[in-house]
Amino acid sequence: MGSAAELAAAAFMMLGFPALMLAALVPSVPAFAAAAAVTYLADHYLHRKSSYLVNRLSKVRAGLSIRFLIRQLLLILLLARLGFADDLIYYGAIACFIAFYGLQAPHGALVTLIRNRRRMPVATRNIDLASRIRIPDAPPRRLLHRSAEKMLHLDLAAVAGILVSASLESAVAGFVGIGITVGVGCLYVLTLVPYVRGAKTPPNAERVLAAVDDWLAEYRPETVLYFSGSKDSVYQVNMWLETMEQLDSKPLIILRERAILNNLAPTTVPVICVPGGVHLMNLDLSNVRVALYAANVGKNIHLLRVPTMRHVFIGHGDSDKLASVNPYSKVYDEVWTAGRAGRDRYAIADVGVRDDDIVEVGRPQLAPIQTWQGAPQGSRGGAADDRCPTVLYAPTWEGWDGNPGNTSIVLAGENIVQKLVTADPPVRVLYKPHPFTGTVSKEAGAAHRRITALVEQSAAARATDPRFTTDAAAQAAAKAELARIEARLAELSGKGNGKGGDEAEATRDGLVDVARHEEAARLRAEWNAAYWRSFGEHEHRVITGAEPRLYDCFNVSDAMVSDISSVVSDFIASGKPYAVTDSAELGVEEFKRQNTAVRAATILSNSAAELGELLGAVRDPAADPLAEDRGDLKRYLLGPDEPTSIDQFNTAVANLAIKAEARNVGQESRVAAGAAEAEPATVPAQRLAAAGDDVTA
């Protein structure tokens, strides 16, 4: 149900309808009125909370309209039981509810038509379509938001009036209520009509697509980042936004799902969301020379079919998972890896990706990760003992195949966290689970909840421990700063401004304000700094959601525990000690043989008994036997520090663009040569005809 309040509301609603029937049969107007009020309020509350129960009821033919109809039929039964079956109010009530339900059809049709017409065939951001086509304002939010619920609740006036009439035995109140219900219902329907015709309707699909093509011809994009996936996978494209902003060539982002567009992080790069495959294949992308793919998905085929551009798999992380050597990668012209390790993975996997087609470009998005500066200093500038080191536990999710080696969270997670929160000398624990955790495995979800409870309980216990002191004034100031920054960020993003808005309006008004974008970026950095100041440096924390980002957690941590995933490869950029859990119990040597990224790690068994080695390296770097190995592994996995990753990436884009252009010029030359070969057979005849000779002689 989501909360105890939702559970209570669901119980009241489910019990309210039997109570309504009982009150109608007794009959009792006060009891009926009370039960009706309970069902109205409970239903409204559950809809406002988007309760799971409300969604399920519609699947078993007990949806919103049915619930309102049952309440109205029971009101008719109440009138009959009270002896009003021959009175005018009885027939008025029947006529009212018939007319009221008659209004539901045009209301629903208009709402659906408005939403469909305002759903763009191509939604955009940072693209000026307003100068090319007219896109009118969205209807007021109050008209379309939860419109079916609002329309059905108009029966309140009629129900209340009829109950008053039944109580006072006077038809006046009943007919007043009936008039209000039917009148306001008609007015609601008429208010929607202008939005399906004339100047208030957006242009049709052909005009929108023509406007997008017109913009493409003017902008002439050269490098495209293409992405398709679920809402939960938006992080896979978000991690490449800053890289796209730093390209030397003209960038463009193409998305295939509206959910991805709606959750895309702020960017200055032009974005086109094309849900329809046919629409995508008809876009004018003739100027694009390089297409970058962050995920292996079926919809990639809609762009892979274009021969005038070169296609590159860049992925969304660098790890030893099987996904990093997917045989699907053969469809791309090139596969770009961070360092030599990625190239070697494909060679060992032997999945058909040629070594000549692999290019090492580093990881541009790792630039925000700060390198290790040595032993952690105390909060008062003293030795490491003066400060509570921070250990990040960032397990990956359980995956689709049920392999126990995918994640440590099920078999080892609680052991890891238990040993960390009870470590002596103490450490601070940051627990940041993968956003997909628990989506496939119930056991993983349950383990995550237990780990979360353990961290929170330990944090509560530490708050009362006299060994740990906090600067309450500094934390209060940091929290106030957080509130100020969040308010300004909400203002910059347009949230909370009371406007309705929809996809069409967002497309029209989606041009980025560079100054506001830069201010937002600066504020996010300030938010991150204030966030870490808002609680004690000894305080355990469960971190979920987009902020603070994973790399921000890297920067405040002194060590990390994780699983085989790109998180490990990214953390290696920091040079800090790390541990990886051998959840499948392969054994240290075999685990290192199979997984390159763990060769400089402390290997943990599911008991986490080896955690002491990691903590020892954090507290005394001089006794860290893996420090040199981490430096070597960093260069092997992520490539050299110079030239910078973004320079390597831009060079790779430029080189591939040259190859694409060479191929296109070659094709044009072959076409021209073919036309020239056909010309001699026709030219003499044409010349003879022009001279007036008989070419048939």
C-alpha positions, 0 to 999 in steps of 0.5 A, spaced: 500 500 500 505 504 500 504 507 507 499 505 513 495 511 511 494 508 504 492 501 508 487 504 512 484 508 506 483 502 502 480 498 508 475 504 509 473 504 502 472 496 501 468 496 508 464 503 506 460 499 500 457 494 504 456 499 509 452 503 504 448 497 501 446 496 509 444 503 510 440 503 503 436 496 506 435 499 513 434 504 510 437 510 514 439 517 511 444 519 516 448 512 515 448 512 508 451 519 508 456 517 513 458 511 509 458 515 502 463 520 505 467 515 507 468 512 500 468 518 497 474 521 501 478 514 501 477 513 494 480 520 493 486 519 497 488 513 494 488 516 487 492 522 490 497 517 492 497 513 486 495 507 490 497 500 488 490 498 490 486 503 485 490 500 479 489 493 481 481 494 482 480 496 475 483 490 473 478 486 476 472 490 473 472 494 480 474 501 477 473 508 478 466 508 474 464 502 477 465 504 484 461 511 482 455 507 479 454 502 485 454 508 490 449 512 485 445 505 484 445 504 492 442 511 493 436 509 488 435 503 492 435 508 498 430 512 495 425 506 494 426 503 501 424 510 503 418 510 499 420 515 494 419 510 488 413 514 486 415 521 487 418 526 482 425 526 486 426 519 485 425 519 477 429 526 477 435 522 480 434 516 475 434 521 469 440 525 472 445 519 473 443 517 466 444 524 463 451 524 468 453 517 465 451 520 458 456 526 459 462 521 461 463 518 453 464 525 450 468 528 456 473 521 455 473 522 448 475 529 448 480 528 453 483 522 449 483 526 443 486 532 446 492 528 449 493 524 443 493 531 439 498 534 443 503 528 443 508 530 438 511 525 433 517 528 435 519 531 442 525 535 442 529 539 447 534 545 445 531 545 438 528 551 436 521 549 433 517 555 435 520 559 429 518 554 424 511 551 427 506 554 431 505 550 438 499 553 442 499 553 450 497 546 453 490 546 456 490 548 464 492 543 468 486 543 472 482 540 466 486 534 464 490 532 470 486 526 473 480 528 469 476 522 469 476 522 477 474 530 477 468 529 472 465 523 476 466 527 483 461 532 480 456 527 482 457 530 489 452 535 488 446 531 486 448 525 491 448 531 497 442 534 494 438 528 494 440 525 501 437 532 503 431 531 500 430 524 502 431 527 509 427 533 509 422 530 504 422 536 500 424 535 493 427 542 492 434 541 495 435 534 490 433 538 484 438 544 485 443 538 486 441 535 480 442 541 476 448 543 479 451 536 477 448 536 470 450 543 469 457 543 471 458 536 467 456 540 461 460 546 462 466 541 463 465 538 456 464 544 453 470 547 456 474 542 452 471 543 445 476 549 443 482 544 445 480 539 439 479 544 433 482 551 431 488 555 433 488 551 440 491 544 436 498 543 435 500 542 428 499 535 425 505 530 424 507 531 417 508 539 419 512 537 425 517 532 422 518 537 416 520 542 421 525 538 425 528 536 418 528 543 416 532 544 423 536 538 422 538 541 415 540 548 418 544 545 424 547 539 420 549 535 426 555 530 425 555 526 431 549 522 434 548 519 441 543 514 440 539 511 446 533 506 447 531 503 454 527 503 460 526 509 465 530 506 470 536 505 465 536 513 463 543 513 467 546 510 462 545 516 457 546 521 462 553 519 464 555 521 456 551 528 456 557 532 459 562 528 454 557 530 448 557 537 450 565 537 450 565 534 443 569 538 437 563 536 432 556 538 432 553 533 437 545 531 437 542 526 442 537 521 439 532 518 444 527 513 443 522 513 449 518 519 452 520 516 459 527 517 457 526 524 455 522 526 461 528 524 466 534 526 462 539 530 466 540 537 464 544 538 457 545 544 452 546 538 447 540 538 442 535 532 443 530 529 439 526 523 442 523 519 436 518 514 439 516 511 432 521 507 428 518 509 421 519 517 423 526 515 425 528 512 419 525 518 415 529 523 419 534 527 414 540 525 418 545 525 412 550 530 415 551 525 421 558 521 420 558 518 427 553 514 431 555 512 438 551 507 442 551 506 449 547 500 450 545 494 446 538 494 444 533 491 439 531 498 437 538 500 435 537 497 428 533 503 426 539 507 426 544 502 424 541 501 417 544 508 415 550 506 411 552 514 411 555 514 418 559 509 422 556 506 428 560 505 434 559 502 441 561 506 447 557 502 452 555 505 459 561 502 463 567 498 463 567 492 467 568 484 466 561 482 466 559 478 460 555 484 457 562 488 456 563 482 451 556 482 448 557 478 441 552 483 439 557 488 438 559 485 432 554 489 428 558 496 430 563 499 425 568 500 431 567 498 439 571 503 443 574 501 450 577 505 456 584 502 456 587 495 453 583 491 458 577 492 454 581 490 448 584 484 451 577 482 453 574 481 446 580 477 444 579 472 450 572 472 449 572 471 441 565 473 440 567 476 433 569 483 434 576 484 430 582 487 434 582 492 428 575 495 430 577 496 437 579 503 439 582 505 446 579 512 448 579 512 456 573 514 460 571 522 459 566 521 464 571 519 470 574 526 470 570 529 476 573 523 480 579 526 485 585 522 485 587 519 492 591 524 496 594 519 501 592 518 508 585 521 511 587 527 515 583 529 521 577 534 522 582 538 526 588 537 521 591 532 525 593 525 524 588 519 520 586 517 527 583 523 528 578 522 523 573 517 522 575 514 515 569 513 510 568 506 506 563 506 501 559 499 500 556 500 492 554 493 490 551 492 483 544 489 482 542 481 481 542 481 474 537 477 469 540 470 470 540 468 477 548 468 477 550 468 485 556 472 482 552 478 480 551 481 486 554 481 494 548 483 496 544 477 498 550 472 500 555 477 503 551 484 504 549 484 511 556 481 513 560 486 510 555 492 513 555 488 520 563 488 520 564 495 517 559 498 522 562 495 528 569 496 526 574 498 531 577 503 530 570 506 527 569 507 520 563 511 517 559 507 512 556 509 506 551 504 503 549 506 495 545 500 492 544 499 484 537 503 482 535 496 479 536 492 486 530 488 487 527 488 481 528 481 479 530 477 485 525 478 491 531 475 496 535 481 493 530 486 495 529 483 502 537 483 503 537 491 501 531 492 506 535 489 511 542 492 510 538 499 510 535 498 516 542 495 519 545 502 517 540 506 519 540 503 526 547 503 527 547 511 525 542 512 530 546 508 535 552 512 533 548 519 534 548 517 542 555 515 542 559 520 546 565 518 542 562 522 536 561 529 537 558 534 531 557 541 530 550 542 530 550 550 528 555 548 522 550 542 520 544 547 521 547 552 517 549 547 511 541 544 511 539 551 511 544 552 505 541 546 502 534 548 502 536 555 499 540 551 493 534 546 492 529 552 492 533 555 487 534 549 483 527 548 483 526 555 480 531 554 475 528 547 472 521 550 472 518 545 477 513 548 482 511 554 478 504 552 477 503 551 470 500 545 466 505 544 461 505 537 456 510 534 451 508 539 446 509 545 450 516 542 453 518 541 445 516 549 444 519 552 450 525 547 451 531 551 449 536 551 454 538 558 457 546 557 457 546 562 463 541 558 467 544 552 465 551 554 468 548 557 474 544 550 475 551 546 474 554 551 479 549 550 484 549 542 484 556 543 486 555 547 492 549 542 493 554 537 494 558 540 498 553 542 503 550 535 503 556 532 506 557 538 511 549 537 513 551 531 517 557 528 521 563 525 518 562 519 522 555 518 521 553 512 517 548 514 511 544 510 506 544 514 499 539 512 494 536 517 488 540 521 483 543 525 488 549 525 491 552 522 485 556 516 485 562 519 483 561 524 489 561 518 494 567 516 491 570 523 492 568 523 500 570 515 501 577 513 503 575 506 500 570 502 497 567 495 497 563 493 491 562 487 486 564 486 479 561 492 475 563 498 472 563 501 479 569 498 480 573 500 474 571 507 475 573 507 482 580 505 480 581 512 477 581 514 484 587 510 486 584 508 493 584 502 496 578 497 494 575 490 495 571 486 491 566 480 493 567 473 490 560 471 491 560 465 487 566 463 491 571 461 485 577 462 490 582 468 490 586 466 484 580 464 479 576 470 481 582 474 479 584 470 473 577 471 470 576 479 472 581 484 471 579 489 475 580 485 481 587 484 480 589 490 485 583 489 490 582 485 497 578 479 495 572 478 500 569 471 501 561 471 503 563 472 510 567 478 509 572 476 514 578 479 509 575 486 511 581 487 516 586 488 510 582 493 506 581 497 513 588 496 514 590 499 508 586 505 509 589 507 516 596 506 514 598 507 507 605 505 508 603 498 509 598 497 503 601 492 499 597 493 493 598 501 492 603 500 486 598 494 483 593 499 483 597 504 479 598 499 474 591 496 473 589 503 473 593 505 466 591 498 464 583 499 465 583 506 463 588 508 459 594 513 460 592 520 464 595 524 458 592 525 453 586 526 457 580 522 455 576 527 452 582 529 447 582 521 446 575 521 445 575 527 440 580 524 436 577 518 435 570 521 433 574 525 428 578 519 425 572 515 424 568 521 421 574 521 416 572 514 414 565 515 414 566 521 409 571 517 405 566 511 404 561 516 402 565 519 397 567 513 394 560 511 393 558 517 389 564 516 385 562 509 383 555 511 382 558 517 377 562 512 374 556 507 373 553 513 369 559 515 365 559 507 362 552 507 360 552 514 357 556 512 350 551 508 348 546 513 348 550 519 346 551 518 339 544 516 338 542 523 341 547 527 337 544 523 330 537 525 332 539 532 334 542 532 327 536 530 323 539 523 321 534 517 321 537 513 327 533 507 325 536 506 318 
